[in-house]
């Protein structure tokens, strides 16, 4: 088993691996308020270790640059002011070379601390920082894809486009009614929003062993699913019409054939591949069109041990709310999850872009219902 130092170094190195195909021009552009530039991700994850650990636990630590707390703080109100999210792409200085020097500086001091520290609080915060960086590794890929997709020459980031997986099972899994335990209950890492083991009662239900495919979704499009108000939640109907949404993100029809932008460039849509880049609104409308529904997050968790999951984040029909006895941690880390428990829907599972060892059945991802740029898909229930 890796030591905490090895785990830290492996995680930091993987971020560098994601960046290896990038050119210097790729590091700064911000294509949307929700998609941060690579430079910002690289600096922010480094700032997290500096702010949350080194400033408090490394004796006489000197920050690399006092301006970085303003530039690279994400949403921690208790730490101080920060640049507005939609302006992250305006940070042309410091240069990416300086940011990598910043990473090296923080890595040096974190290595020294982890080689000597026995303080369990340092270990606890380092594990949190590692998991935080793993979240940003996936965001690096999703944000890069969104930015590259707006380039008219459809640039290729890698030969592996991450979305060609197909289902390995079919049919339905039936779950009996009963009272089930929900939540994280082991000594392994979890985020605070997974804690609070509690009981829920579930009616009998069936859940699909397969995720919805591109072919199935094309049938919804051709059945005028985007033009039929009865399939849509009212907010979803307003959203698709206000934003002219009539297909999954990155899809375009060329000579009567659907294509989509992938990390390996523009490709024909594989009808048998698992659908991705879909919003909750679209997932709910598709389910209604099929005469079915999305599973709740509790139904998903109970069924998960008998499902093949991990290729797509799966929308559930559950609002992102606290579990019983949820507690907000003291200090800045208390802002990590709890304050976002409104106007968000829960996604379960993981995706092909999720970092290794960053998934578990109790993991609660969450995004606003209009979110499309994540590697999200649909699993039906009835």
C-alpha positions as CSV (number, residue, x, y, z in Angstrom):
1,X,0.0,0.0,0.0
2,X,1.3,3.4,-0.9
3,X,2.4,5.7,1.9
4,X,0.6,9.1,2.1
5,X,3.7,10.7,0.5
6,X,3.6,8.3,-2.4
7,X,-0.1,8.9,-2.8
8,X,0.5,12.6,-2.8
9,X,3.3,12.4,-5.4
10,X,1.4,10.0,-7.6
11,X,-1.6,12.3,-7.7
12,X,0.5,15.4,-8.4
13,X,2.3,13.5,-11.2
14,X,-0.9,12.5,-12.9
15,X,-2.0,16.1,-13.2
16,X,1.3,16.7,-15.0
17,X,0.5,13.7,-17.3
18,X,-2.8,15.3,-18.2
19,X,-1.0,18.5,-19.1
20,X,1.8,16.8,-21.2
21,X,-0.1,17.1,-24.5
22,X,-0.8,20.8,-24.0
23,X,0.8,23.7,-25.9
24,X,1.5,26.9,-24.0
25,X,-1.4,28.6,-25.7
26,X,-3.8,26.0,-24.3
27,X,-3.2,26.9,-20.6
28,X,-5.0,30.3,-20.4
29,X,-8.3,30.4,-22.4
30,X,-11.5,30.2,-20.5
31,X,-14.3,29.2,-22.8
32,X,-17.2,29.6,-20.3
33,X,-17.7,30.7,-16.7
34,X,-18.1,27.0,-15.7
35,X,-14.9,25.9,-17.5
36,X,-11.7,27.0,-15.8
37,X,-8.4,27.3,-17.7
38,X,-5.8,24.6,-17.2
39,X,-3.4,27.1,-15.6
40,X,-6.0,28.0,-13.0
41,X,-6.7,24.3,-12.1
42,X,-3.0,23.6,-11.8
43,X,-2.5,26.6,-9.5
44,X,-5.7,26.2,-7.5
45,X,-4.9,22.6,-6.5
46,X,-1.4,23.7,-5.5
47,X,-2.8,26.7,-3.5
48,X,-5.1,24.2,-1.6
49,X,-2.1,22.4,-0.1
50,X,-0.4,25.7,0.6
51,X,-3.4,27.3,2.2
52,X,-4.9,24.4,4.1
53,X,-1.7,22.7,5.2
54,X,1.6,24.4,4.8
55,X,0.6,27.8,6.2
56,X,-0.6,26.1,9.4
57,X,1.7,23.1,9.9
58,X,5.0,23.8,8.2
59,X,7.2,25.8,10.6
60,X,8.0,29.3,9.4
61,X,6.5,28.6,6.0
62,X,6.9,31.5,3.5
63,X,4.2,31.6,0.8
64,X,5.3,31.6,-2.8
65,X,3.4,34.7,-3.7
66,X,0.9,36.6,-1.5
67,X,-1.3,37.4,-4.5
68,X,-2.0,33.8,-5.2
69,X,-4.6,33.5,-2.5
70,X,-6.7,36.1,-4.4
71,X,-6.0,34.6,-7.8
72,X,-6.5,30.9,-7.1
73,X,-9.0,30.7,-4.3
74,X,-12.1,29.1,-5.7
75,X,-15.1,29.7,-3.4
76,X,-13.7,29.8,0.2
77,X,-15.4,33.0,1.6
78,X,-13.7,32.5,5.0
79,X,-10.2,32.8,3.5
80,X,-10.8,36.2,1.8
81,X,-11.5,37.9,-1.5
82,X,-11.0,36.1,-4.8
83,X,-11.1,36.8,-8.5
84,X,-14.5,36.4,-10.0
85,X,-14.9,32.9,-11.6
86,X,-15.7,34.2,-15.1
87,X,-12.4,36.2,-15.1
88,X,-10.1,33.3,-14.5
89,X,-9.1,33.3,-18.2
90,X,-7.8,36.8,-17.8
91,X,-4.9,35.7,-15.7
92,X,-2.2,35.8,-18.4
93,X,0.4,36.5,-15.7
94,X,1.8,34.7,-13.8
95,X,3.0,32.6,-16.8
96,X,2.5,28.9,-16.9
97,X,6.3,28.5,-16.3
98,X,5.9,30.4,-13.0
99,X,2.9,28.3,-12.0
100,X,4.9,25.1,-12.5
101,X,7.6,26.6,-10.3
102,X,4.9,27.3,-7.7
103,X,3.9,23.6,-7.9
104,X,7.5,22.5,-7.4
105,X,7.9,24.9,-4.5
106,X,4.8,23.6,-2.7
107,X,5.6,20.0,-3.6
108,X,9.1,20.4,-2.0
109,X,7.6,21.7,1.3
110,X,4.8,19.1,1.3
111,X,7.3,16.3,0.8
112,X,9.4,17.6,3.6
113,X,6.4,17.8,5.9
114,X,5.0,14.4,5.0
115,X,8.5,12.8,5.5
116,X,8.5,14.0,9.0
117,X,5.0,14.8,10.2
118,X,3.2,12.4,12.5
119,X,0.3,14.9,13.0
120,X,-2.9,13.0,12.1
121,X,-4.5,16.3,11.1
122,X,-1.8,16.8,8.4
123,X,-2.5,13.3,7.0
124,X,-6.2,13.9,7.1
125,X,-5.9,17.2,5.3
126,X,-3.5,15.8,2.8
127,X,-5.9,13.0,1.9
128,X,-8.6,15.6,1.4
129,X,-6.2,17.6,-0.8
130,X,-5.4,14.6,-2.9
131,X,-9.1,13.8,-3.4
132,X,-9.7,17.5,-4.2
133,X,-6.9,17.4,-6.9
134,X,-8.4,14.2,-8.3
135,X,-11.7,16.1,-8.8
136,X,-9.8,18.8,-10.6
137,X,-8.1,16.2,-12.8
138,X,-11.5,15.3,-14.2
139,X,-12.4,18.9,-14.5
140,X,-9.2,19.6,-16.4
141,X,-10.3,17.0,-19.0
142,X,-13.9,18.2,-19.2
143,X,-12.9,21.9,-19.4
144,X,-10.3,21.3,-22.0
145,X,-12.8,19.4,-24.1
146,X,-15.3,22.2,-23.9
147,X,-12.6,24.8,-24.9
148,X,-11.2,22.6,-27.7
149,X,-14.7,22.0,-29.0
150,X,-15.1,25.7,-29.8
151,X,-12.0,25.7,-32.0
152,X,-13.3,25.4,-35.6
153,X,-10.5,23.0,-36.6
154,X,-11.6,20.4,-34.0
155,X,-8.1,19.9,-32.5
156,X,-7.1,16.5,-31.1
157,X,-5.9,16.3,-27.5
158,X,-5.3,12.6,-27.4
159,X,-6.0,9.4,-29.4
160,X,-8.2,8.2,-26.5
161,X,-11.5,10.0,-26.7
162,X,-13.0,8.5,-23.5
163,X,-16.5,8.0,-24.8
164,X,-16.5,4.9,-27.0
165,X,-17.4,2.4,-24.3
166,X,-20.4,0.1,-24.9
167,X,-22.7,-1.7,-22.5
168,X,-21.6,-5.2,-21.3
169,X,-24.9,-6.2,-19.9
170,X,-28.6,-5.8,-20.7
171,X,-31.9,-6.4,-19.0
172,X,-33.2,-5.3,-15.6
173,X,-32.2,-5.8,-12.0
174,X,-35.1,-6.2,-9.6
175,X,-34.8,-5.0,-6.0
176,X,-37.1,-6.1,-3.3
177,X,-38.9,-3.6,-1.1
178,X,-37.3,-3.1,2.3
179,X,-35.4,-0.9,4.7
180,X,-31.8,-0.3,3.5
181,X,-28.7,1.4,5.0
182,X,-27.4,4.4,3.0
183,X,-24.1,6.3,3.4
184,X,-20.4,5.7,4.0
185,X,-19.5,3.5,6.9
186,X,-15.9,2.4,6.7
187,X,-12.5,3.8,7.7
188,X,-11.6,4.7,4.1
189,X,-11.8,8.2,2.8
190,X,-15.1,9.9,2.0
191,X,-16.4,13.4,1.6
192,X,-18.5,14.8,4.4
193,X,-21.6,14.7,2.3
194,X,-21.5,10.9,2.3
195,X,-21.5,10.6,6.0
196,X,-24.5,10.0,8.3
197,X,-25.3,6.4,7.8
198,X,-29.1,6.1,7.9
199,X,-32.0,3.9,6.9
200,X,-34.3,4.5,4.0
201,X,-37.4,2.5,2.9
202,X,-37.6,1.6,-0.7
203,X,-40.6,0.3,-2.7
204,X,-39.8,-2.6,-5.0
205,X,-38.2,-1.3,-8.2
206,X,-36.3,-2.4,-11.3
207,X,-33.2,-0.7,-12.6
208,X,-31.6,-1.1,-16.0
209,X,-28.3,-3.0,-16.2
210,X,-27.4,-0.9,-19.2
211,X,-27.0,2.8,-19.7
212,X,-28.9,4.5,-22.5
213,X,-27.0,4.4,-25.8
214,X,-26.6,7.0,-28.6
215,X,-28.9,5.0,-30.8
216,X,-31.7,5.1,-28.2
217,X,-31.3,8.8,-27.8
218,X,-31.3,9.4,-31.5
219,X,-34.7,7.7,-31.5
220,X,-35.9,10.3,-28.9
221,X,-34.6,13.1,-31.1
222,X,-36.3,11.7,-34.2
223,X,-39.5,11.3,-32.3
224,X,-39.5,15.1,-31.8
225,X,-38.6,14.7,-28.2
226,X,-37.2,18.2,-28.0
227,X,-40.3,19.6,-29.6
228,X,-42.8,17.9,-27.3
229,X,-43.5,19.9,-24.1
230,X,-45.3,17.1,-22.3
231,X,-42.0,15.2,-21.8
232,X,-40.3,18.1,-20.1
233,X,-40.2,19.6,-16.6
234,X,-41.3,23.2,-16.9
235,X,-37.8,24.6,-16.1
236,X,-36.3,22.2,-18.6
237,X,-38.7,23.2,-21.4
238,X,-37.9,26.9,-20.8
239,X,-34.2,26.0,-20.8
240,X,-34.1,24.1,-24.1
241,X,-36.1,26.8,-25.8
242,X,-34.3,29.7,-24.4
243,X,-30.9,28.2,-25.3
244,X,-31.9,26.4,-28.5
245,X,-31.0,23.0,-27.1
246,X,-32.0,20.1,-29.4
247,X,-29.3,17.5,-29.1
248,X,-26.5,16.3,-26.7
249,X,-23.5,18.6,-26.2
250,X,-20.9,18.4,-29.0
251,X,-23.3,16.8,-31.5
252,X,-23.6,18.1,-35.0
253,X,-25.2,16.6,-38.1
254,X,-23.0,16.5,-41.2
255,X,-24.5,15.1,-44.4
256,X,-27.4,13.6,-42.5
257,X,-25.1,11.7,-40.1
258,X,-24.6,12.6,-36.5
259,X,-21.0,13.5,-35.5
260,X,-19.6,14.7,-32.2
261,X,-16.5,16.4,-30.9
262,X,-14.3,14.1,-28.9
263,X,-10.9,14.5,-27.3
264,X,-9.6,12.8,-30.4
265,X,-11.3,15.2,-32.7
266,X,-14.6,15.2,-34.6
267,X,-15.9,11.6,-35.1
268,X,-19.1,10.0,-36.3
269,X,-21.4,9.1,-33.4
270,X,-21.2,5.4,-32.6
271,X,-24.8,4.3,-32.2
272,X,-23.9,1.5,-29.8
273,X,-21.7,3.6,-27.5
274,X,-23.1,4.9,-24.2
275,X,-24.7,8.3,-24.4
276,X,-22.8,11.1,-22.7
277,X,-22.8,14.9,-22.2
278,X,-26.5,15.0,-21.3
279,X,-28.2,17.3,-18.8
280,X,-30.6,16.3,-16.0
281,X,-33.4,18.0,-17.9
282,X,-32.8,15.9,-21.0
283,X,-32.3,12.7,-18.9
284,X,-35.7,13.3,-17.2
285,X,-37.4,14.0,-20.5
286,X,-36.0,10.9,-22.1
287,X,-37.1,8.8,-19.2
288,X,-40.6,10.2,-19.4
289,X,-40.7,9.6,-23.1
290,X,-39.8,5.9,-22.5
291,X,-42.5,5.6,-19.8
292,X,-39.9,5.2,-17.1
293,X,-38.0,7.4,-14.7
294,X,-34.6,8.0,-13.3
295,X,-33.6,6.1,-10.1
296,X,-33.2,8.0,-6.8
297,X,-29.7,8.1,-5.5
298,X,-30.7,5.6,-2.8
299,X,-32.1,3.1,-5.3
300,X,-28.8,3.6,-7.3
301,X,-26.6,2.9,-4.2
302,X,-28.5,-0.2,-3.2
303,X,-28.4,-1.6,-6.7
304,X,-24.8,-0.6,-7.4
305,X,-23.1,-3.7,-6.2
306,X,-24.9,-5.6,-8.9
307,X,-24.4,-3.1,-11.7
308,X,-21.5,-2.3,-14.0
309,X,-20.9,1.3,-13.4
310,X,-18.0,3.8,-13.9
311,X,-18.3,4.9,-17.6
312,X,-20.6,7.8,-17.0
313,X,-21.8,9.9,-14.1
314,X,-25.4,8.9,-13.8
315,X,-28.1,11.4,-13.1
316,X,-30.5,10.4,-10.3
317,X,-33.9,11.8,-9.4
318,X,-32.6,13.1,-6.1
319,X,-31.9,16.7,-5.1
320,X,-28.6,17.3,-3.4
321,X,-29.5,17.5,0.3
322,X,-27.7,16.7,3.6
323,X,-28.0,13.3,5.2
324,X,-29.3,13.0,8.7
325,X,-26.8,14.3,11.3
326,X,-24.7,16.0,8.6
327,X,-22.1,18.2,10.2
328,X,-20.2,21.1,8.6
329,X,-16.5,21.0,9.5
330,X,-14.8,23.9,11.2
331,X,-12.8,26.3,9.2
332,X,-12.5,26.7,5.5
333,X,-12.8,23.0,4.7
334,X,-16.4,23.3,6.0
335,X,-17.2,25.2,2.8
336,X,-16.3,22.2,0.6
337,X,-19.8,20.7,0.2
338,X,-22.5,21.8,2.6
339,X,-23.1,25.3,1.2
340,X,-23.9,23.9,-2.2
341,X,-26.9,21.9,-1.0
342,X,-29.5,23.8,-3.0
343,X,-30.6,23.8,-6.7
344,X,-28.3,20.8,-7.5
345,X,-29.1,17.2,-8.5
346,X,-27.1,14.2,-7.5
347,X,-25.1,12.1,-9.9
348,X,-23.8,8.7,-8.9
349,X,-21.0,6.4,-10.1
350,X,-18.0,7.7,-12.0
351,X,-16.9,8.4,-15.5
352,X,-14.2,7.3,-17.9
353,X,-12.5,10.6,-17.1
354,X,-12.6,10.0,-13.3
355,X,-9.2,9.5,-11.8
356,X,-8.1,6.1,-10.6
357,X,-9.2,5.2,-7.0
358,X,-11.6,8.2,-6.9
359,X,-14.9,6.3,-7.0
360,X,-17.0,4.4,-4.6
361,X,-20.7,3.4,-4.3
362,X,-21.5,6.1,-1.8
363,X,-19.9,9.0,-3.8
364,X,-22.3,11.9,-4.3
365,X,-21.4,14.1,-7.2
366,X,-23.7,17.1,-7.8
367,X,-24.3,19.7,-10.5
368,X,-27.1,22.1,-11.5
369,X,-29.7,20.3,-13.7
370,X,-28.7,22.1,-16.9
371,X,-25.1,20.8,-16.7
372,X,-24.0,19.0,-19.9
373,X,-20.2,19.3,-20.1
374,X,-19.5,16.5,-17.6
375,X,-19.3,12.9,-18.8
376,X,-22.9,12.3,-17.7
377,X,-25.4,9.6,-18.9
378,X,-28.7,8.0,-18.2
379,X,-29.7,4.8,-16.4
380,X,-33.4,4.1,-16.3
381,X,-35.6,2.8,-13.5
382,X,-39.2,1.6,-13.2
